[in-house]
Amino acid sequence: MLLNTYGCSKGNPGASGGGGVLRDPDDQVLVGYSAFLGVNTSLRVEVLALLTGLRLCVQKGFTQVRAQSDSLVLVGILQQWFQCPWHIRKEVTQIWQIVDDLGLFSHCFREANKVTDILANEGFLHSHDPVKVYDQSHNLPQLAGGEVRIDKLGFPSLRSVRVPSV
C-alpha cells in the first residue's frame, strides 16, 4: 500500500489544508481524504497531512503502508537525515510510533502528487468539516477523480507556471 500526502498553506503561517490518497499495488484508490488544518506553517501542515493519513490507514485496518510526500524536508526529518524542529516534534514522534521502519518514507516530485494537491486544497475549503473521507475513487471530488484516471492511463502530469507579464 502506498499513501501519498500533501499539505498546503495559504501563507506561512496561513490557513491550511491537507490531503492524501492510499492506493493498492495495482494503483487502485482504496481511500482518500481532505482535511482542514487551521492556521499553520507549511512544514507543520505537511506533517499533519501525513499524520492524518496514517491514522486513517490504522483506523481502516491497513498495515505496512509506505508513505510518500513531495516535501523533501519532511522526508529528511522522518528518515532522520535532518534534525526535527521543536514545533513539529510531537507529531513526528506520533508518526514514528505508527510507522517504525524509516525506510517506508520516500520523496516524490510534486507533479506526481497532483491528486493529493487537489485534496489538500479541497480540505482548505471545508473548515466546517475537519476531515472528509472518500472511501471509493468515484467519491473523490471531480477534479481529483480526473487526475486519478489520468494517472491510471500513464499520462505525464505537467505543472503550469505563470510567467509575469512585462
C-alpha positions in Angstrom: 0.0 0.0 0.0 1.2 3.5 -0.8 0.0 6.6 0.9 0.7 9.9 -0.9 0.1 13.1 1.2 0.3 16.8 0.6 -0.2 19.8 2.8 -0.9 23.3 1.6 -0.7 26.6 3.5 -2.0 29.9 2.1 0.8 31.8 3.8 3.5 30.8 6.2 1.8 30.6 8.6 -1.6 30.7 7.0 -4.9 28.9 6.6 -4.2 25.4 5.5 -5.4 22.0 4.3 -4.1 18.5 3.8 -5.0 15.6 1.7 -3.9 12.1 0.8 -4.7 9.0 -1.1 -4.0 5.4 -0.3 -3.5 3.0 -3.3 -3.0 -0.7 -3.5 -0.1 -2.3 -5.5 -2.3 -2.2 -8.7 -2.7 1.6 -8.3 -6.4 1.3 -7.3 -7.5 4.0 -4.9 -8.6 2.4 -1.6 -9.3 5.6 0.4 -8.7 9.3 0.1 -9.1 12.2 2.5 -9.1 16.0 2.7 -8.7 17.9 5.9 -8.9 21.4 7.2 -5.8 22.0 9.3 -6.3 25.5 10.7 -3.6 28.2 10.6 -0.2 26.6 10.4 3.3 26.8 8.8 4.0 24.9 5.6 6.2 22.3 7.3 3.7 21.6 10.1 0.9 21.2 7.5 2.9 18.6 5.6 3.4 16.7 8.9 -0.3 17.0 9.9 -1.4 15.8 6.4 0.8 12.7 6.8 -0.3 12.0 10.4 -4.0 12.3 9.4 -3.4 9.8 6.6 -1.6 7.3 8.7 -4.2 7.5 11.4 -6.9 6.9 8.8 -4.9 3.9 7.5 -4.8 2.4 11.0 -8.5 3.1 11.5 -9.3 1.3 8.2 -7.0 -1.7 9.1 -4.3 -1.0 6.6 -0.9 -2.1 7.8 2.6 -2.0 6.2 1.9 1.3 4.5 4.6 3.1 2.6 4.3 6.9 2.7 5.4 9.5 0.0 5.5 13.2 0.3 6.7 15.9 -2.1 8.3 17.6 0.9 12.0 16.6 0.8 12.5 18.4 4.1 9.7 16.3 5.8 11.1 13.0 4.3 14.6 14.0 5.6 13.3 14.6 9.1 11.3 11.3 9.1 14.4 9.4 7.9 16.5 11.2 10.5 18.7 12.9 7.9 17.7 16.3 9.3 17.2 17.3 12.9 13.5 17.6 13.8 12.4 21.2 14.6 10.8 21.5 18.0 7.4 22.8 16.7 6.7 19.5 14.9 8.5 17.1 17.3 5.2 15.8 18.9 3.6 14.9 15.5 6.8 13.4 14.1 7.1 11.2 17.2 3.5 10.1 16.7 4.3 9.2 13.0 7.3 7.2 14.1 5.1 5.3 16.6 2.7 4.3 13.7 5.5 3.5 11.1 8.5 2.1 12.8 10.5 1.4 9.6 12.1 4.7 8.5 12.7 3.2 5.0 8.9 3.3 4.4 9.1 7.1 3.9 10.1 8.4 0.5 10.0 11.5 -1.6 8.1 12.1 -4.8 8.0 15.0 -7.2 5.2 17.5 -6.9 4.0 16.6 -10.4 3.4 13.0 -9.3 1.3 14.2 -6.4 -1.5 16.1 -8.1 -4.4 14.1 -6.7 -3.2 14.9 -3.2 -2.7 18.6 -4.1 -6.3 18.8 -5.2 -7.5 17.1 -2.0 -5.4 19.4 0.2 -6.9 22.4 -1.5 -10.3 20.8 -1.0 -9.6 20.5 2.7 -8.7 24.1 2.9 -12.2 24.9 1.7 -14.2 22.9 4.3 -13.4 24.4 7.7 -16.8 23.3 8.9 -15.9 19.6 8.4 -12.4 18.9 9.6 -11.8 15.6 7.8 -13.7 14.3 4.8 -13.0 10.6 3.9 -13.6 9.3 0.4 -14.0 5.5 0.6 -14.1 4.9 -3.1 -12.4 6.6 -6.0 -15.7 7.6 -7.6 -16.5 9.6 -4.4 -13.4 11.8 -4.8 -14.0 15.4 -5.8 -14.4 15.6 -9.6 -11.1 17.2 -10.3 -9.2 14.6 -8.1 -11.1 11.8 -9.8 -10.0 13.1 -13.2 -6.3 13.1 -12.1 -6.7 9.5 -10.8 -7.9 8.5 -14.3 -5.0 10.3 -15.9 -2.6 8.5 -13.6 -4.1 5.1 -14.5 -3.6 5.9 -18.2 0.0 6.7 -17.6 -0.1 10.2 -19.0 2.6 12.5 -17.6 1.4 15.3 -15.3 2.7 18.7 -16.2 3.0 21.7 -14.0 2.0 25.0 -15.4 4.0 28.1 -14.4 2.7 31.6 -14.8 5.2 34.0 -16.4 4.7 37.5 -15.2 3.8 40.0 -17.9 6.3 42.7 -18.6 
